[in-house]
Structures are given as C-alpha cells and as structure tokens.
Amino acid sequence: MNTALAILTHALRMLIHAPSTTIRVLMPALVLVIGCSLAIALLTPDMIIPKQTINAPAEPPTLQAALFFLMFGAVGLIGYALMAILWHRHVLLNGSDRIEDLRPDRAIFLGYIWRAILVGLAQMVAAIPIAILIGILGAL
C-alpha cells in the first residue's frame, strides 16, 4: 500500500510541480497524436465536419477519405497508448537519467498493447450480462 501511495504521490507531484518534465516525457506521443489529428483535419475534412442541409440525404464518405480517417485514427490511438506507456515508465522507473531505460522497445510496447486488448476484451465479456440485465429491466 505504501509503495502504491508513493507512486501516486510521485505522479501527482510531477504533474503539478514539474510540468516541463511531463511534457518532455510525453512529447513523442503528443507529436504523434497532434500530427494524426492535423492529418485527419486536413485530408478528410468531410469526415469531421457535419454537412447540415435541409432535405438532403447524407452522402457517404469516399473510400479514400474513409481509409485515411481509419489509418490516421488508428495511429492516433497508438499515440495515446504510447503516451500512457511513456508516462508510466517514467513514473515507475523514477525518472531514470538514462533515456534508454525510459524508451520502450518493440517487445515492451507490444506487450502493453496486448494487455490493453485483453483488458478491453474482459470488459466486453463483463458487459454482456450487464447489458442483458439492463435489457430485461427495460422491457418490464
């Protein structure tokens, strides 16, 4: 318990008292997320700007726009995952002076992604009985 509390205290202290260090640690992921967001905004504006016209049917996006949107969206999600990985490695390794210790290699990154997928699948499986219960209660 004391270790968990110390880690949480260290993380909060970094956010409040060392925001420049926080930005420095997260910068690679921030660049990736911002770059993907800008690419989506510039290359597929029709996907993010709703076209509201009276009595006009909605036009589906072009295949190229949808593929750009999916590609940059997926890379942006990887950027968010990288942000969490970099932050947790920095906090858990106590801000190691060696940058090599803080930069995850491919195996570590893929391990984090795999565990995130497993947690997501476990949440989906746990949500099934809850959704069934809500459906039954809603039908009453």
DSSP file with accessible surface (Angstrom, degrees, kcal/mol):
  #  RESIDUE AA STRUCTURE BP1 BP2  ACC     N-H-->O    O-->H-N    N-H-->O    O-->H-N    TCO  KAPPA ALPHA  PHI   PSI    X-CA   Y-CA   Z-CA
    1    1 A M     >        0   0  182      0, 0.0     4,-2.4     0, 0.0     5,-0.2   0.000 360.0 360.0 360.0 -41.6    0.0    0.0    0.0
    2    2 A N  H  >  +     0   0  137      1,-0.2     4,-2.3     2,-0.2     5,-0.1   0.874 360.0  50.9 -64.8 -36.6    2.8    2.4    0.9
    3    3 A T  H  > S+     0   0  105      2,-0.2     4,-2.5     1,-0.2    -1,-0.2   0.931 111.0  47.6 -66.4 -44.4    4.5    1.7   -2.5
    4    4 A A  H  > S+     0   0   60      1,-0.2     4,-2.4     2,-0.2    -2,-0.2   0.915 113.3  48.4 -62.6 -42.1    1.3    2.4   -4.4
    5    5 A L  H  X S+     0   0   91     -4,-2.4     4,-2.7     2,-0.2    -1,-0.2   0.902 110.8  51.2 -65.9 -37.6    0.7    5.6   -2.5
    6    6 A A  H  X S+     0   0   59     -4,-2.3     4,-2.5     2,-0.2    -2,-0.2   0.907 110.6  48.5 -66.1 -40.5    4.3    6.7   -3.1
    7    7 A I  H  X S+     0   0   61     -4,-2.5     4,-2.5     2,-0.2    -2,-0.2   0.927 112.8  47.7 -65.1 -44.1    3.9    6.1   -6.8
    8    8 A L  H  X S+     0   0  102     -4,-2.4     4,-2.6     2,-0.2     5,-0.2   0.925 112.7  49.0 -62.8 -42.6    0.7    8.0   -6.9
    9    9 A T  H  X S+     0   0   58     -4,-2.7     4,-2.6     1,-0.2    -2,-0.2   0.919 111.1  49.9 -63.0 -42.8    2.2   10.9   -4.9
   10   10 A H  H  X S+     0   0   43     -4,-2.5     4,-2.2     2,-0.2    -2,-0.2   0.918 111.0  49.5 -61.9 -43.3    5.2   11.0   -7.2
   11   11 A A  H  X S+     0   0   15     -4,-2.5     4,-2.0     1,-0.2    -2,-0.2   0.928 113.2  45.2 -63.6 -45.5    2.9   11.1  -10.3
   12   12 A L  H  X S+     0   0   90     -4,-2.6     4,-2.3     1,-0.2     5,-0.3   0.898 111.3  53.6 -66.0 -39.0    0.8   13.9   -8.9
   13   13 A R  H  X>S+     0   0  128     -4,-2.6     4,-3.0    -5,-0.2     5,-0.6   0.891 108.3  50.7 -61.6 -39.9    3.9   15.8   -7.8
   14   14 A M  H  X5S+     0   0   14     -4,-2.2     4,-1.3     3,-0.2     8,-0.4   0.905 110.6  48.6 -64.7 -42.0    5.3   15.5  -11.4
   15   15 A L  H  <5S+     0   0   94     -4,-2.0    -2,-0.2    -5,-0.2    -1,-0.2   0.901 123.1  31.9 -64.1 -39.8    2.1   16.8  -12.9
   16   16 A I  H  <5S+     0   0  120     -4,-2.3    -2,-0.2    -5,-0.2    -3,-0.2   0.918 130.8  28.4 -86.6 -45.6    1.9   19.8  -10.5
   17   17 A H  H  <5S+     0   0  144     -4,-3.0    -3,-0.2    -5,-0.3    -2,-0.1   0.632 127.6  35.2 -97.3 -15.3    5.5   20.7   -9.8
   18   18 A A     X< +     0   0   27     -4,-1.3     4,-2.0    -5,-0.6     3,-0.3  -0.406  59.9 150.1-136.1  60.7    7.3   19.6  -12.9
   19   19 A P  H  > S+     0   0   73      0, 0.0     4,-2.6     0, 0.0     5,-0.2   0.853  75.2  58.2 -64.8 -28.8    5.0   20.2  -15.9
   20   20 A S  H  > S+     0   0   91      2,-0.2     4,-2.5     1,-0.2     5,-0.1   0.906 106.5  48.1 -68.0 -36.7    8.0   20.8  -18.2
   21   21 A T  H  > S+     0   0   37     -3,-0.3     4,-2.6     2,-0.2    -1,-0.2   0.909 110.2  52.8 -66.2 -40.3    9.3   17.3  -17.4
   22   22 A T  H  X S+     0   0   10     -4,-2.0     4,-2.2    -8,-0.4    -2,-0.2   0.934 111.2  45.8 -60.3 -45.9    5.9   15.8  -18.0
   23   23 A I  H  X S+     0   0   84     -4,-2.6     4,-1.2     1,-0.2    -2,-0.2   0.919 111.9  51.9 -64.0 -41.4    5.8   17.5  -21.4
   24   24 A R  H  < S+     0   0  136     -4,-2.5     3,-0.3     1,-0.2    -2,-0.2   0.913 111.5  46.8 -62.6 -40.7    9.3   16.3  -22.2
   25   25 A V  H  < S+     0   0    9     -4,-2.6     4,-0.2     1,-0.2    -1,-0.2   0.907 119.6  39.1 -67.6 -40.0    8.4   12.7  -21.3
   26   26 A L  H  X S+     0   0   23     -4,-2.2     4,-2.7    -5,-0.2     3,-0.4   0.508  86.1 102.9 -89.4  -4.1    5.2   12.7  -23.3
   27   27 A M  H  X S+     0   0   84     -4,-1.2     4,-2.8    -3,-0.3     5,-0.3   0.865  76.8  52.4 -54.9 -45.0    6.5   14.8  -26.3
   28   28 A P  H  > S+     0   0   51      0, 0.0     4,-1.8     0, 0.0    -1,-0.2   0.942 115.4  42.2 -58.5 -41.5    6.9   11.8  -28.8
   29   29 A A  H  > S+     0   0    0     -3,-0.4     4,-2.7    -4,-0.2     5,-0.2   0.893 112.8  53.1 -71.4 -38.3    3.4   10.7  -28.2
   30   30 A L  H  X S+     0   0   43     -4,-2.7     4,-2.9     2,-0.2     5,-0.3   0.917 108.6  50.1 -62.4 -42.4    2.0   14.2  -28.2
   31   31 A V  H  X S+     0   0   92     -4,-2.8     4,-2.6    -5,-0.2     5,-0.2   0.925 112.1  48.6 -61.2 -42.1    3.6   14.9  -31.6
   32   32 A L  H  X S+     0   0   57     -4,-1.8     4,-2.4    -5,-0.3    -2,-0.2   0.945 114.5  43.8 -64.2 -46.7    2.1   11.6  -32.9
   33   33 A V  H  X S+     0   0   10     -4,-2.7     4,-2.4     2,-0.2    -2,-0.2   0.935 116.8  45.6 -66.7 -45.3   -1.4   12.4  -31.7
   34   34 A I  H  X S+     0   0  100     -4,-2.9     4,-2.7    -5,-0.2     5,-0.2   0.920 112.7  51.7 -65.5 -40.8   -1.3   16.0  -32.8
   35   35 A G  H  X S+     0   0   39     -4,-2.6     4,-2.4    -5,-0.3    -2,-0.2   0.923 111.4  46.5 -61.5 -43.3    0.1   15.0  -36.2
   36   36 A C  H  X S+     0   0    8     -4,-2.4     4,-2.4    -5,-0.2    -1,-0.2   0.900 111.9  51.2 -66.6 -39.2   -2.6   12.5  -36.8
   37   37 A S  H  X S+     0   0   67     -4,-2.4     4,-2.4     2,-0.2    -2,-0.2   0.918 112.1  46.3 -63.8 -43.2   -5.3   14.9  -35.7
   38   38 A L  H  X S+     0   0  101     -4,-2.7     4,-2.6     2,-0.2     5,-0.3   0.902 111.0  52.7 -65.3 -39.9   -4.0   17.5  -38.1
   39   39 A A  H  X S+     0   0   18     -4,-2.4     4,-3.1    -5,-0.2     5,-0.4   0.920 110.9  47.0 -62.4 -42.1   -3.7   15.0  -40.9
   40   40 A I  H  X S+     0   0   22     -4,-2.4     4,-2.1     1,-0.2     7,-0.2   0.930 113.2  48.8 -64.2 -44.2   -7.4   13.9  -40.4
   41   41 A A  H  < S+     0   0   40     -4,-2.4    -2,-0.2    -5,-0.2    -1,-0.2   0.878 120.1  36.9 -64.3 -36.5   -8.5   17.5  -40.3
   42   42 A L  H  < S+     0   0  136     -4,-2.6    -2,-0.2    -5,-0.1    -1,-0.2   0.859 124.8  36.2 -85.3 -37.2   -6.6   18.4  -43.5
   43   43 A L  H  < S+     0   0   89     -4,-3.1    -3,-0.2    -5,-0.3    -2,-0.2   0.748 129.7  26.1 -90.6 -26.3   -7.0   15.2  -45.5
   44   44 A T    >X  +     0   0    2     -4,-2.1     3,-1.5    -5,-0.4     4,-0.7  -0.365  63.6 149.3-133.9  59.1  -10.6   14.2  -44.5
   45   45 A P  H >> S+     0   0   48      0, 0.0     4,-2.0     0, 0.0     3,-0.8   0.824  72.4  64.1 -64.4 -26.3  -12.5   17.4  -43.5
   46   46 A D  H 34 S+     0   0  104      1,-0.2     5,-0.2     2,-0.2    -5,-0.1   0.745  97.2  57.6 -67.8 -22.0  -15.7   15.8  -44.8
   47   47 A M  H <4 S+     0   0   61     -3,-1.5    -1,-0.2    -7,-0.2    -6,-0.1   0.738 117.1  30.4 -78.7 -24.0  -15.5   13.1  -42.1
   48   48 A I  H << S+     0   0   82     -3,-0.8    -2,-0.2    -4,-0.7    -1,-0.1   0.592 106.7  72.1-112.6 -13.8  -15.3   15.5  -39.2
   49   49 A I  S  < S-     0   0  103     -4,-2.0    -1,-0.1    -8,-0.0     2,-0.1  -0.906  79.8-135.9-104.9 113.0  -17.4   18.5  -40.4
   50   50 A P        -     0   0   95      0, 0.0     2,-0.8     0, 0.0    -3,-0.1  -0.427   8.3-140.3 -69.5 138.0  -21.1   17.6  -40.5
   51   51 A K        -     0   0  132     -5,-0.2     2,-0.8    -2,-0.1     8,-0.1  -0.875  21.0-171.7 -99.3 106.3  -22.9   18.8  -43.6
   52   52 A Q        +     0   0  169     -2,-0.8     2,-0.4     6,-0.0     6,-0.0  -0.869  18.1 151.6-103.7 105.8  -26.3   20.0  -42.4
   53   53 A T    >   -     0   0   95     -2,-0.8     3,-1.0     3,-0.3     2,-0.3  -0.978  48.4-102.0-130.8 151.8  -28.7   20.8  -45.2
   54   54 A I  T 3  S-     0   0  152     -2,-0.4    -2,-0.0     1,-0.2     0, 0.0  -0.533  98.0  -8.8 -76.0 131.8  -32.4   20.7  -45.3
   55   55 A N  T 3  S+     0   0  163     -2,-0.3    -1,-0.2     1,-0.2     0, 0.0   0.750  98.6 130.6  56.7  27.2  -34.0   17.6  -47.0
   56   56 A A    <   -     0   0   49     -3,-1.0    -3,-0.3     3,-0.0    -1,-0.2  -0.948  57.8-125.1-110.6 129.0  -30.6   16.5  -48.4
   57   57 A P        -     0   0  118      0, 0.0     2,-0.2     0, 0.0    -3,-0.0  -0.397  33.8-100.3 -69.5 149.0  -29.6   12.9  -47.9
   58   58 A A        -     0   0  100     -2,-0.1    -6,-0.0     1,-0.1     0, 0.0  -0.494  34.1-136.9 -70.2 133.6  -26.3   12.2  -46.2
   59   59 A E        -     0   0  156     -2,-0.2    -8,-0.1    -8,-0.1     3,-0.1  -0.794  17.2-123.2 -92.0 132.7  -23.5   11.4  -48.6
   60   60 A P        -     0   0  112      0, 0.0     3,-0.1     0, 0.0    -1,-0.0  -0.412  34.8-101.5 -70.2 152.0  -21.2    8.5  -47.6
   61   61 A P        -     0   0   69      0, 0.0   -17,-0.0     0, 0.0     2,-0.0  -0.312  41.2 -98.1 -69.1 157.2  -17.5    9.4  -47.5
   62   62 A T     >  -     0   0   95      1,-0.1     4,-2.5    -3,-0.1     5,-0.2  -0.338  31.7-113.2 -69.3 158.9  -15.3    8.4  -50.3
   63   63 A L  H  > S+     0   0  131      1,-0.2     4,-2.6     2,-0.2     5,-0.2   0.908 117.5  51.7 -61.6 -40.1  -13.3    5.3  -49.9
   64   64 A Q  H  > S+     0   0  129      1,-0.2     4,-2.5     2,-0.2    -1,-0.2   0.925 110.3  48.0 -64.4 -43.4  -10.0    7.2  -49.8
   65   65 A A  H  > S+     0   0   15      1,-0.2     4,-2.6     2,-0.2    -1,-0.2   0.918 112.4  49.3 -63.7 -42.0  -11.3    9.6  -47.1
   66   66 A A  H  X S+     0   0   26     -4,-2.5     4,-2.7     2,-0.2    -2,-0.2   0.909 111.6  48.7 -64.9 -40.0  -12.5    6.7  -45.0
   67   67 A L  H  X S+     0   0   99     -4,-2.6     4,-2.8     2,-0.2     5,-0.2   0.915 112.2  48.0 -67.0 -41.6   -9.2    4.9  -45.4
   68   68 A F  H  X S+     0   0   58     -4,-2.5     4,-2.8     2,-0.2     5,-0.4   0.933 112.8  49.7 -60.7 -45.2   -7.2    8.0  -44.4
   69   69 A F  H  X S+     0   0   68     -4,-2.6     4,-2.2    -5,-0.2    -2,-0.2   0.934 114.2  43.8 -60.7 -47.7   -9.5    8.5  -41.4
   70   70 A L  H  X S+     0   0  115     -4,-2.7     4,-2.5     2,-0.2    -1,-0.2   0.913 115.4  48.7 -64.9 -42.0   -9.2    4.9  -40.3
   71   71 A M  H  X S+     0   0   97     -4,-2.8     4,-2.3     2,-0.2    -2,-0.2   0.963 117.1  39.1 -64.9 -52.2   -5.4    4.9  -40.8
   72   72 A F  H  X S+     0   0   47     -4,-2.8     4,-2.3    -5,-0.2    -1,-0.2   0.843 114.9  55.2 -70.0 -30.6   -4.6    8.1  -39.0
   73   73 A G  H  X S+     0   0   27     -4,-2.2     4,-2.2    -5,-0.4    -1,-0.2   0.926 109.2  46.9 -64.7 -42.6   -7.2    7.3  -36.3
   74   74 A A  H  X S+     0   0   51     -4,-2.5     4,-2.1     2,-0.2    -2,-0.2   0.923 113.1  48.3 -65.6 -42.0   -5.5    4.0  -35.6
   75   75 A V  H  X S+     0   0   53     -4,-2.3     4,-2.0     1,-0.2    -1,-0.2   0.899 110.1  53.3 -66.3 -36.5   -2.1    5.6  -35.5
   76   76 A G  H  X S+     0   0    8     -4,-2.3     4,-2.0     2,-0.2    -1,-0.2   0.900 107.0  51.4 -63.6 -39.2   -3.5    8.3  -33.2
   77   77 A L  H  X S+     0   0  123     -4,-2.2     4,-2.3     2,-0.2    -1,-0.2   0.896 107.7  52.1 -64.1 -38.5   -4.8    5.6  -30.8
   78   78 A I  H  X S+     0   0   77     -4,-2.1     4,-2.9     1,-0.2    -1,-0.2   0.893 106.5  55.3 -63.4 -35.5   -1.4    4.1  -30.8
   79   79 A G  H  X S+     0   0    0     -4,-2.0     4,-2.2     2,-0.2    -2,-0.2   0.906 106.7  49.4 -62.6 -40.9   -0.1    7.6  -29.9
   80   80 A Y  H  X S+     0   0  131     -4,-2.0     4,-1.9     2,-0.2    -1,-0.2   0.909 111.8  48.7 -64.1 -41.0   -2.5    7.7  -26.9
   81   81 A A  H  X S+     0   0   31     -4,-2.3     4,-2.5     1,-0.2    -2,-0.2   0.924 110.2  51.4 -63.1 -42.1   -1.3    4.2  -25.8
   82   82 A L  H  X S+     0   0   35     -4,-2.9     4,-3.1     1,-0.2     5,-0.3   0.881 105.5  56.7 -62.5 -36.2    2.4    5.4  -26.2
   83   83 A M  H  X S+     0   0   37     -4,-2.2     4,-2.3     1,-0.2    -1,-0.2   0.940 109.7  44.3 -60.3 -45.8    1.5    8.4  -24.0
   84   84 A A  H  X S+     0   0   46     -4,-1.9     4,-2.8     2,-0.2     5,-0.3   0.912 113.9  50.6 -65.5 -40.9    0.4    6.1  -21.2
   85   85 A I  H  X S+     0   0    4     -4,-2.5     4,-2.6     1,-0.2     5,-0.2   0.945 112.2  45.9 -63.2 -48.5    3.4    3.8  -21.7
   86   86 A L  H  X S+     0   0    7     -4,-3.1     4,-2.2     1,-0.2    -1,-0.2   0.913 114.7  48.2 -61.8 -42.4    5.9    6.7  -21.6
   87   87 A W  H  X S+     0   0   39     -4,-2.3     4,-2.6    -5,-0.3     5,-0.2   0.949 113.7  45.3 -64.7 -47.7    4.2    8.2  -18.5
   88   88 A H  H  X S+     0   0   94     -4,-2.8     4,-3.1     1,-0.2     5,-0.3   0.905 112.7  50.6 -66.7 -38.3    4.0    5.0  -16.6
   89   89 A R  H  X S+     0   0   40     -4,-2.6     4,-2.1    -5,-0.3     6,-0.2   0.914 111.8  49.1 -64.6 -39.1    7.6    4.0  -17.4
   90   90 A H  H  <>S+     0   0    9     -4,-2.2     5,-3.0    -5,-0.2    -2,-0.2   0.941 116.5  41.0 -65.5 -45.5    8.8    7.4  -16.3
   91   91 A V  H ><5S+     0   0    5     -4,-2.6     3,-1.2     3,-0.2    -2,-0.2   0.942 118.4  45.2 -69.5 -44.9    6.9    7.4  -13.0
   92   92 A L  H 3<5S+     0   0   94     -4,-3.1    -1,-0.2     1,-0.3    -2,-0.2   0.804 114.8  47.3 -72.9 -28.4    7.6    3.7  -12.2
   93   93 A L  T 3<5S-     0   0   74     -4,-2.1    -1,-0.3    -5,-0.3     3,-0.2   0.256 113.0-119.7 -93.3  12.3   11.3    4.0  -13.1
   94   94 A N  T < 5 -     0   0  121     -3,-1.2    -3,-0.2     1,-0.2    -4,-0.1   0.855  64.8 -59.5  54.6  41.2   11.6    7.2  -11.0
   95   95 A G  S   <S-     0   0   20     -5,-3.0    -1,-0.2    -6,-0.2    -5,-0.1   0.942  72.2-145.7  60.0  50.4   12.7    9.3  -13.9
   96   96 A S        -     0   0   34     -3,-0.2    -1,-0.1    -6,-0.2     6,-0.1  -0.089   9.2-134.4 -49.0 142.7   15.8    7.4  -14.8
   97   97 A D  S    S+     0   0  167     -3,-0.1     2,-0.7     4,-0.0    -1,-0.1   0.760  88.2  82.4 -72.3 -25.6   18.7    9.5  -16.0
   98   98 A R    >>  -     0   0  146      1,-0.2     3,-1.2     2,-0.0     4,-0.7  -0.738  68.9-156.4 -84.2 117.0   19.4    7.0  -18.9
   99   99 A I  H >> S+     0   0   70     -2,-0.7     4,-1.7     1,-0.3     3,-0.7   0.811  90.6  66.6 -63.9 -27.1   17.0    7.8  -21.7
  100  100 A E  H 34 S+     0   0  122      1,-0.3    -1,-0.3     2,-0.2    -2,-0.0   0.821  96.7  55.4 -63.7 -30.5   17.4    4.2  -22.9
  101  101 A D  H <4 S+     0   0   54     -3,-1.2    -1,-0.3     1,-0.2    -2,-0.2   0.788 110.8  44.5 -71.1 -28.6   15.6    3.0  -19.7
  102  102 A L  H << S+     0   0   12     -4,-0.7    -2,-0.2    -3,-0.7    -1,-0.2   0.748  94.8  81.8 -89.6 -26.7   12.6    5.1  -20.4
  103  103 A R  S  < S-     0   0  110     -4,-1.7     2,-0.2   -14,-0.1   -17,-0.0  -0.703  78.9-136.0 -83.1 116.5   12.1    4.4  -24.1
  104  104 A P        -     0   0   25      0, 0.0     2,-0.1     0, 0.0    -2,-0.1  -0.474  13.2-135.5 -72.6 141.5   10.2    1.2  -24.5
  105  105 A D     >  -     0   0   96     -2,-0.2     4,-2.5     1,-0.1     5,-0.2  -0.274  36.3 -89.1 -83.4-179.2   11.5   -1.2  -27.2
  106  106 A R  H  > S+     0   0  202      1,-0.2     4,-2.9     2,-0.2     5,-0.3   0.897 125.4  52.7 -61.4 -40.9    9.1   -3.0  -29.6
  107  107 A A  H  > S+     0   0   71      1,-0.2     4,-2.1     2,-0.2    -1,-0.2   0.917 111.5  45.6 -63.8 -42.6    8.5   -6.0  -27.3
  108  108 A I  H  > S+     0   0   54      2,-0.2     4,-2.3     1,-0.2    -1,-0.2   0.938 114.2  49.0 -65.7 -44.3    7.6   -3.8  -24.3
  109  109 A F  H  X S+     0   0   40     -4,-2.5     4,-2.4     1,-0.2    -2,-0.2   0.942 112.8  46.5 -61.3 -47.5    5.3   -1.7  -26.5
  110  110 A L  H  X S+     0   0   96     -4,-2.9     4,-2.8     1,-0.2    -1,-0.2   0.859 109.5  55.9 -65.7 -32.2    3.6   -4.7  -28.0
  111  111 A G  H  X S+     0   0   18     -4,-2.1     4,-2.4    -5,-0.3    -1,-0.2   0.919 108.2  47.4 -63.3 -42.7    3.2   -6.2  -24.5
  112  112 A Y  H  X S+     0   0   66     -4,-2.3     4,-2.3     2,-0.2    -2,-0.2   0.929 113.5  48.0 -62.3 -45.3    1.4   -3.1  -23.3
  113  113 A I  H  X S+     0   0   44     -4,-2.4     4,-2.4     2,-0.2    -2,-0.2   0.927 111.0  50.9 -62.6 -44.0   -0.9   -3.1  -26.4
  114  114 A W  H  X S+     0   0  150     -4,-2.8     4,-2.4     1,-0.2    -1,-0.2   0.924 111.1  47.9 -61.2 -43.8   -1.6   -6.8  -25.9
  115  115 A R  H  X S+     0   0  136     -4,-2.4     4,-2.5     1,-0.2    -1,-0.2   0.897 110.0  52.8 -65.8 -35.3   -2.5   -6.4  -22.3
  116  116 A A  H  X S+     0   0   63     -4,-2.3     4,-2.4     2,-0.2    -2,-0.2   0.907 109.4  49.3 -65.5 -38.9   -4.8   -3.4  -23.2
  117  117 A I  H  X S+     0   0   85     -4,-2.4     4,-2.7     2,-0.2    -2,-0.2   0.928 111.1  49.7 -64.7 -43.1   -6.6   -5.6  -25.8
  118  118 A L  H  X S+     0   0   77     -4,-2.4     4,-2.5     2,-0.2    -2,-0.2   0.911 110.7  49.2 -62.7 -41.5   -7.0   -8.3  -23.2
  119  119 A V  H  X S+     0   0   82     -4,-2.5     4,-2.4     2,-0.2    -1,-0.2   0.922 111.2  50.5 -63.8 -42.1   -8.4   -5.8  -20.6
  120  120 A G  H  X S+     0   0   27     -4,-2.4     4,-2.2     1,-0.2    -2,-0.2   0.917 110.7  48.6 -62.0 -42.2  -10.8   -4.5  -23.3
  121  121 A L  H  X S+     0   0   84     -4,-2.7     4,-2.6     2,-0.2    -1,-0.2   0.908 110.2  51.5 -64.6 -40.6  -12.0   -8.0  -24.1
  122  122 A A  H  X S+     0   0   59     -4,-2.5     4,-2.5     1,-0.2    -2,-0.2   0.903 109.6  50.5 -62.8 -37.6  -12.5   -8.8  -20.5
  123  123 A Q  H  X S+     0   0  129     -4,-2.4     4,-1.7     2,-0.2    -1,-0.2   0.897 109.9  50.0 -67.1 -38.4  -14.6   -5.6  -20.1
  124  124 A M  H  X S+     0   0  119     -4,-2.2     4,-1.1     2,-0.2    -2,-0.2   0.927 111.6  47.9 -65.2 -43.1  -16.7   -6.6  -23.1
  125  125 A V  H >< S+     0   0  100     -4,-2.6     3,-0.6     1,-0.2    -2,-0.2   0.918 112.6  49.1 -63.7 -41.1  -17.3  -10.0  -21.7
  126  126 A A  H 3X S+     0   0   57     -4,-2.5     4,-0.8     1,-0.2    -1,-0.2   0.813 107.3  56.7 -67.5 -27.6  -18.2   -8.5  -18.3
  127  127 A A  H 3X S+     0   0   48     -4,-1.7     4,-3.0     1,-0.2     5,-0.2   0.734  89.9  75.5 -77.3 -20.1  -20.6   -6.0  -20.0
  128  128 A I  H <X S+     0   0   97     -4,-1.1     4,-2.4    -3,-0.6     5,-0.2   0.957  98.9  40.3 -60.2 -54.1  -22.6   -8.8  -21.7
  129  129 A P  H  > S+     0   0   79      0, 0.0     4,-2.6     0, 0.0    -1,-0.2   0.885 115.7  53.2 -64.9 -31.1  -24.6   -9.9  -18.6
  130  130 A I  H  X S+     0   0  101     -4,-0.8     4,-2.6     2,-0.2    -2,-0.2   0.934 110.1  47.0 -66.3 -43.9  -25.0   -6.3  -17.5
  131  131 A A  H  X S+     0   0   62     -4,-3.0     4,-2.6     2,-0.2    -1,-0.2   0.898 112.1  50.7 -64.4 -38.7  -26.4   -5.3  -20.9
  132  132 A I  H  X S+     0   0  100     -4,-2.4     4,-2.6    -5,-0.2    -2,-0.2   0.937 111.4  48.3 -63.5 -44.3  -28.8   -8.4  -20.8
  133  133 A L  H  X S+     0   0  101     -4,-2.6     4,-2.8     2,-0.2     5,-0.2   0.920 112.0  48.4 -62.2 -44.1  -29.9   -7.3  -17.3
  134  134 A I  H  X S+     0   0  109     -4,-2.6     4,-2.5     1,-0.2    -1,-0.2   0.908 111.6  50.9 -63.8 -40.3  -30.5   -3.8  -18.4
  135  135 A G  H  X S+     0   0   46     -4,-2.6     4,-1.5     2,-0.2    -2,-0.2   0.912 111.6  47.0 -62.5 -42.5  -32.4   -5.0  -21.5
  136  136 A I  H  X S+     0   0   96     -4,-2.6     4,-0.8     2,-0.2     3,-0.2   0.940 114.3  46.5 -65.9 -44.2  -34.6   -7.2  -19.3
  137  137 A L  H >< S+     0   0  106     -4,-2.8     3,-0.5     1,-0.2    -2,-0.2   0.872 111.3  52.7 -66.0 -35.1  -35.3   -4.5  -16.8
  138  138 A G  H 3< S+     0   0   66     -4,-2.5    -1,-0.2     1,-0.2    -2,-0.2   0.794 105.1  55.3 -70.5 -26.8  -36.0   -2.0  -19.7
  139  139 A A  H 3<        0   0   87     -4,-1.5    -1,-0.2    -3,-0.2    -2,-0.2   0.663 360.0 360.0 -80.0 -15.6  -38.6   -4.4  -21.2
  140  140 A L    <<        0   0  166     -4,-0.8    -3,-0.0    -3,-0.5    -4,-0.0  -0.171 360.0 360.0 -72.2 360.0  -40.6   -4.6  -17.9
